[in-house]
């Protein structure tokens, strides 16, 4: 059975496509590609149909990650097919939990940096959109750091299903 993870930020052009690409690479490296499906979306529809922000693309490609992406808006109906919904900041966490049709669906929503044991009390991945390249580089660092812990949690669940 496929385990499905969706990363969510505001417009689905900066943080969530970056997290999707990094986590997809981690899943492939772990040999879980056939067992884990990775996706992303935004809480709003402002950029629906657009590619990722050029700065996101540059940071991803500069670090050997895939940058192919088309933005879309998260839909509440998706909860029924998703196992985990990963919010990039506390604002997204609140929005997604309000959109959840059931308490069980709301429990599927987690903050990405909650999977980073070295993260401080602020678990938000800051939105780099209104800043320069340094914000995108910092965002990638946070995403990469949290992806290892997330992969461990997903691997444990997937291997538990297979047993």
Backbone bond lengths (Angstrom), bond angles and torsions (degrees), N, CA, C in turn:
res aa  C-N    CA-C-N  psi(-1)  N-CA   C-N-CA  omega(-1)  CA-C   N-CA-C  phi
1 X - - - 1.454 - - 1.534 109.14 -
2 X 1.305 116.78 133.28 1.465 122.39 -178.04 1.528 110.79 -76.91
3 X 1.339 115.59 134.93 1.457 123.00 175.68 1.519 106.94 -96.74
4 X 1.331 117.51 125.78 1.466 121.40 -172.64 1.520 111.81 -112.82
5 X 1.356 115.21 127.16 1.460 123.51 -179.50 1.521 108.38 -122.02
6 X 1.339 116.60 132.77 1.463 121.51 176.84 1.531 109.12 -126.68
7 X 1.336 116.00 125.75 1.466 122.50 176.96 1.522 108.63 -91.95
8 X 1.331 117.17 137.80 1.462 120.46 -176.19 1.524 110.93 -132.55
9 X 1.345 115.28 129.25 1.470 121.96 170.82 1.530 107.52 -127.20
10 X 1.299 117.82 -154.80 1.464 120.67 -174.45 1.527 112.58 -77.51
11 X 1.332 116.60 -62.68 1.460 120.11 -174.61 1.507 115.06 -108.98
12 X 1.343 117.29 -2.24 1.462 122.98 179.37 1.525 112.64 63.59
13 X 1.347 116.03 36.83 1.472 118.92 175.73 1.533 113.07 -126.95
14 X 1.325 118.44 -10.86 1.472 120.59 -178.22 1.526 111.53 -121.55
15 X 1.331 115.96 -80.95 1.460 120.91 -171.52 1.520 114.36 -70.44
16 X 1.324 117.87 -49.68 1.472 118.63 -174.92 1.529 113.07 -68.76
17 X 1.349 120.35 -38.39 1.472 116.48 175.63 1.530 111.89 -67.12
18 X 1.346 116.44 -30.96 1.458 120.12 176.36 1.532 109.49 -64.75
19 X 1.333 116.52 -46.89 1.462 120.79 179.37 1.532 110.90 -63.68
20 X 1.317 116.38 -40.62 1.469 120.47 178.33 1.522 110.65 -58.90
21 X 1.318 116.89 -47.88 1.462 121.78 -177.20 1.527 111.53 -65.28
22 X 1.328 116.83 -46.25 1.464 120.95 179.92 1.525 110.31 -63.14
23 X 1.335 116.56 -46.91 1.464 118.76 -177.15 1.526 111.04 -67.96
24 X 1.307 118.09 -36.60 1.469 120.50 177.47 1.536 109.24 -60.56
25 X 1.334 116.59 -40.55 1.467 120.12 177.68 1.530 110.94 -64.20
26 X 1.336 117.78 -41.35 1.466 121.57 179.34 1.537 110.63 -64.63
27 X 1.320 115.99 -40.88 1.467 121.26 178.23 1.527 109.99 -62.29
28 X 1.326 117.42 -44.51 1.466 121.62 179.49 1.532 110.64 -64.58
29 X 1.332 116.97 -44.01 1.474 121.10 178.74 1.521 111.16 -59.97
30 X 1.326 116.46 -33.78 1.468 121.73 -178.90 1.532 112.52 -81.88
31 X 1.323 116.69 -3.27 1.456 120.29 -179.72 1.516 113.48 74.97
32 X 1.340 116.23 22.92 1.467 120.54 -178.00 1.536 113.01 -105.27
33 X 1.320 117.04 11.19 1.463 121.69 -175.00 1.517 114.55 -52.87
34 X 1.307 118.24 -36.76 1.453 120.92 -179.79 1.520 113.55 -81.34
35 X 1.336 116.36 -8.60 1.460 120.29 -175.70 1.523 114.13 -110.49
36 X 1.342 116.70 -17.91 1.457 121.60 -175.72 1.530 109.59 -126.34
37 X 1.321 115.89 127.45 1.466 122.48 177.02 1.527 108.12 -106.26
38 X 1.333 116.66 131.53 1.461 122.32 -175.85 1.520 109.33 -119.85
39 X 1.336 115.81 136.29 1.457 121.75 -174.70 1.525 108.57 -147.34
40 X 1.339 116.60 174.93 1.470 120.41 174.08 1.519 110.26 -152.88
41 X 1.341 114.56 162.82 1.465 121.22 179.96 1.526 108.34 -162.30
42 X 1.319 115.45 173.64 1.456 121.45 177.39 1.513 110.91 -117.60
43 X 1.328 116.00 159.53 1.465 119.41 177.22 1.522 111.08 -74.66
44 X 1.333 116.71 -21.33 1.462 121.24 180.00 1.512 111.48 -120.64
45 X 1.327 115.10 170.86 1.476 120.18 -176.69 1.532 113.55 -105.27
46 X 1.331 118.07 13.43 1.462 122.20 -173.78 1.521 113.48 -55.69
47 X 1.326 117.61 -35.59 1.467 121.12 -173.82 1.528 112.89 -114.89
48 X 1.327 116.73 13.78 1.457 120.55 -176.95 1.529 110.76 -50.99
49 X 1.336 115.69 129.70 1.458 121.98 179.89 1.520 114.11 89.22
50 X 1.336 117.69 -11.46 1.469 121.16 179.26 1.521 110.37 -83.80
51 X 1.323 114.89 160.40 1.459 120.71 171.81 1.520 108.87 -79.51
52 X 1.314 115.94 177.86 1.458 121.03 176.62 1.528 109.46 -66.26
53 X 1.333 115.96 155.12 1.458 122.29 175.57 1.534 108.47 -53.78
54 X 1.334 118.56 138.49 1.471 120.72 -178.88 1.529 113.53 -55.57
55 X 1.324 117.40 -29.91 1.467 119.89 178.05 1.526 111.04 -71.98
56 X 1.325 116.54 -35.52 1.465 120.16 174.39 1.521 109.44 -63.91
57 X 1.314 116.10 -45.73 1.466 121.57 179.02 1.530 109.98 -58.19
58 X 1.332 117.19 -46.65 1.470 121.32 -178.21 1.530 111.27 -61.76
59 X 1.342 116.94 -43.73 1.465 120.51 -179.51 1.531 110.36 -67.59
60 X 1.314 117.33 -42.25 1.460 120.03 178.87 1.525 110.97 -63.36
61 X 1.327 116.88 -51.57 1.462 120.35 -177.75 1.530 111.59 -64.91
62 X 1.329 116.97 -34.66 1.459 120.91 178.05 1.517 113.09 -67.79
63 X 1.330 116.51 -14.67 1.456 121.71 179.12 1.528 112.04 -117.82
64 X 1.338 114.69 21.30 1.469 122.59 175.06 1.521 115.39 63.18
65 X 1.332 115.77 34.34 1.459 120.62 173.42 1.522 109.48 -106.24
66 X 1.333 115.99 154.79 1.465 121.99 175.30 1.526 109.01 -68.33
67 X 1.333 116.86 140.93 1.466 120.04 -178.66 1.525 113.50 -119.12
68 X 1.332 117.53 5.38 1.461 120.25 178.59 1.517 110.77 -67.08
69 X 1.333 116.76 129.83 1.464 119.38 -175.20 1.528 110.64 -165.98
70 X 1.333 116.32 145.71 1.457 123.35 170.91 1.528 107.60 -131.90
71 X 1.332 116.55 120.98 1.466 122.04 -175.81 1.532 111.54 -68.72
72 X 1.328 114.19 146.87 1.463 121.05 175.51 1.517 109.31 -153.85
73 X 1.315 115.16 166.14 1.462 121.40 -177.74 1.526 110.12 -98.19
74 X 1.329 115.65 138.23 1.457 121.81 177.21 1.532 109.40 -65.90
75 X 1.321 115.87 137.71 1.464 121.80 179.02 1.534 109.92 -116.19
76 X 1.327 118.28 134.79 1.469 120.78 179.73 1.534 113.41 -54.73
77 X 1.319 117.46 -30.51 1.466 120.57 -179.67 1.533 112.30 -64.18
78 X 1.318 117.50 -19.06 1.466 121.12 -179.47 1.526 112.41 -68.55
79 X 1.329 117.16 -24.67 1.460 119.61 -178.06 1.522 111.78 -52.04
80 X 1.316 117.30 -36.00 1.464 120.30 -175.70 1.526 112.68 -64.93
81 X 1.314 117.92 -24.60 1.469 120.01 -179.50 1.524 113.93 -106.10
82 X 1.341 117.22 -5.71 1.464 120.97 -178.89 1.527 111.23 -97.82
83 X 1.327 114.92 146.34 1.454 120.90 176.02 1.517 111.40 -96.92
84 X 1.331 116.28 -29.87 1.454 121.36 -176.71 1.525 108.91 -148.74
85 X 1.336 115.73 131.88 1.461 121.93 177.80 1.531 105.56 -118.01
86 X 1.319 115.82 117.06 1.459 121.25 -173.67 1.527 110.43 -104.14
87 X 1.329 115.36 112.47 1.466 122.31 178.48 1.525 108.90 -85.97
88 X 1.342 115.86 142.85 1.461 119.97 -179.37 1.524 112.80 -88.43
89 X 1.335 117.52 -18.57 1.466 118.66 173.14 1.533 109.67 -150.64
90 X 1.321 115.52 172.02 1.467 120.47 -174.64 1.528 112.73 -65.18
91 X 1.321 117.64 -28.85 1.462 120.55 175.62 1.519 111.10 -63.97
92 X 1.328 116.64 -44.11 1.469 120.88 177.61 1.523 110.27 -65.22
93 X 1.328 116.08 -39.07 1.465 120.69 178.32 1.527 110.57 -56.47
94 X 1.325 117.08 -47.60 1.474 121.56 -179.94 1.520 111.41 -63.54
95 X 1.339 116.69 -46.01 1.473 120.73 -179.81 1.522 110.39 -60.36
96 X 1.318 116.51 -47.17 1.467 120.67 -177.17 1.528 111.97 -65.71
97 X 1.308 116.69 -39.40 1.467 118.85 178.55 1.530 111.29 -67.42
98 X 1.334 117.18 -32.88 1.474 120.05 175.29 1.524 111.16 -69.21
99 X 1.337 117.07 -33.60 1.465 121.22 179.94 1.526 112.62 -74.84
100 X 1.311 116.70 -21.31 1.467 120.96 -175.53 1.525 111.10 -61.52
101 X 1.328 117.45 127.48 1.463 121.01 -178.75 1.527 114.30 -68.06
102 X 1.344 117.41 -26.81 1.465 120.83 -177.24 1.531 109.91 -135.73
103 X 1.317 117.69 161.83 1.474 119.99 174.00 1.533 112.02 -59.68
104 X 1.322 116.94 -34.33 1.467 120.78 177.82 1.524 110.60 -63.97
105 X 1.327 116.85 -39.68 1.465 120.66 177.40 1.526 110.46 -67.33
106 X 1.314 117.57 -41.21 1.474 121.18 178.57 1.522 110.32 -60.81
107 X 1.320 117.63 -33.59 1.463 121.56 -179.97 1.528 112.45 -70.58
108 X 1.313 117.10 -15.04 1.472 121.24 177.58 1.523 112.01 -76.32
109 X 1.326 118.03 -14.00 1.466 122.68 -174.57 1.521 109.51 -89.32
110 X 1.334 115.47 126.03 1.461 122.00 -179.56 1.525 109.72 -138.14
111 X 1.313 115.92 155.52 1.463 121.24 174.60 1.530 109.77 -82.70
112 X 1.316 117.28 136.32 1.459 121.39 -178.32 1.525 112.09 -56.79
113 X 1.324 116.57 -47.78 1.467 118.98 -174.72 1.523 113.23 -71.53
114 X 1.327 117.94 -6.78 1.469 119.71 174.08 1.530 110.18 -67.49
115 X 1.325 117.04 -14.39 1.459 122.46 178.08 1.530 112.64 -92.55
116 X 1.325 117.02 1.19 1.464 121.70 179.56 1.528 108.63 -103.83
117 X 1.329 118.37 106.29 1.464 119.89 -177.36 1.535 113.39 -63.91
118 X 1.318 117.96 -19.04 1.459 121.25 -179.92 1.533 112.79 -91.44
119 X 1.340 116.98 -2.93 1.473 120.49 -178.54 1.522 109.59 -67.25
120 X 1.329 115.13 145.52 1.465 119.54 177.12 1.531 109.77 -80.63
121 X 1.312 117.20 -163.87 1.466 120.94 -178.02 1.529 113.02 -66.92
122 X 1.332 117.45 -25.87 1.460 121.48 179.26 1.522 108.43 -86.69
123 X 1.313 117.06 106.08 1.464 121.34 -176.40 1.523 113.33 -93.46
124 X 1.324 117.93 7.51 1.466 120.98 178.22 1.526 110.80 -77.56
125 X 1.330 115.63 141.07 1.465 121.21 166.54 1.528 104.13 -92.76
126 X 1.337 118.57 111.28 1.463 120.84 -175.41 1.532 112.53 -61.50
127 X 1.319 115.92 143.76 1.461 121.61 179.23 1.529 108.97 -72.21
128 X 1.339 118.13 116.99 1.464 120.33 -178.70 1.533 114.00 -84.61
129 X 1.322 117.92 -3.10 1.465 122.98 -169.81 1.526 114.18 -53.09
130 X 1.322 118.30 -43.08 1.464 120.85 -174.44 1.517 113.78 -91.22
131 X 1.325 117.12 6.61 1.458 120.90 -178.99 1.515 111.81 -114.91
132 X 1.321 114.90 -161.89 1.460 121.60 -179.02 1.520 112.32 -96.53
133 X 1.314 114.68 -170.72 1.465 121.60 -177.72 1.521 112.74 -60.44
134 X 1.329 117.67 -31.14 1.458 119.50 -178.79 1.527 111.76 -59.61
135 X 1.315 117.61 -33.62 1.462 121.01 177.05 1.519 112.29 -66.63
136 X 1.321 116.87 -35.55 1.464 121.43 178.64 1.525 110.38 -71.54
137 X 1.331 116.16 -38.69 1.460 120.76 176.88 1.526 109.99 -64.56
138 X 1.331 117.19 -43.74 1.468 121.47 177.75 1.528 110.62 -62.53
139 X 1.320 116.63 -40.92 1.462 122.18 178.19 1.529 109.86 -59.65
140 X 1.325 117.26 -45.53 1.460 120.86 179.13 1.528 110.46 -60.13
141 X 1.314 117.50 -42.44 1.457 120.69 178.82 1.514 112.17 -59.70
142 X 1.327 117.02 -43.03 1.470 121.30 179.07 1.528 111.09 -65.95
143 X 1.314 115.40 -41.82 1.467 120.90 179.72 1.527 110.20 -64.04
144 X 1.324 116.85 -45.62 1.463 119.92 179.88 1.528 111.10 -62.91
145 X 1.323 117.17 -42.85 1.462 120.85 -179.04 1.521 111.82 -62.00
146 X 1.319 117.35 -40.86 1.462 121.18 -178.73 1.527 112.52 -77.68
147 X 1.315 117.06 -25.40 1.469 120.70 -175.62 1.514 112.96 -64.13
148 X 1.321 117.45 -32.09 1.467 119.63 179.38 1.524 110.74 -65.27
149 X 1.337 116.96 -45.79 1.467 120.38 178.36 1.519 112.09 -65.80
150 X 1.327 115.62 -39.39 1.466 120.01 177.52 1.522 110.26 -63.29
151 X 1.326 116.25 -42.78 1.462 119.73 178.81 1.524 110.49 -60.86
152 X 1.316 117.78 -41.39 1.467 120.78 178.90 1.531 110.58 -60.98
153 X 1.337 116.72 -42.98 1.468 120.62 179.78 1.529 111.11 -65.79
154 X 1.329 116.73 -43.07 1.463 120.63 -179.70 1.526 110.16 -67.78
155 X 1.328 116.78 -41.96 1.470 120.74 179.06 1.537 110.23 -59.24
156 X 1.315 116.37 -43.90 1.470 120.94 179.71 1.531 110.28 -59.66
157 X 1.330 116.06 -42.56 1.463 119.81 -179.98 1.535 110.87 -68.00
158 X 1.333 116.31 -45.74 1.476 120.88 -178.18 1.523 110.48 -63.54
159 X 1.341 116.52 -43.78 1.454 119.38 -179.46 1.529 110.78 -68.84
160 X 1.340 117.05 -30.81 1.458 121.53 175.17 1.511 112.09 -65.82
161 X 1.351 115.97 -36.70 1.470 120.37 177.46 1.510 111.46 -67.77
162 X 1.346 116.05 -35.98 1.459 120.80 -176.44 1.532 112.09 -74.77
163 X 1.319 116.63 -22.31 1.484 120.12 -177.12 1.511 112.50 -73.43
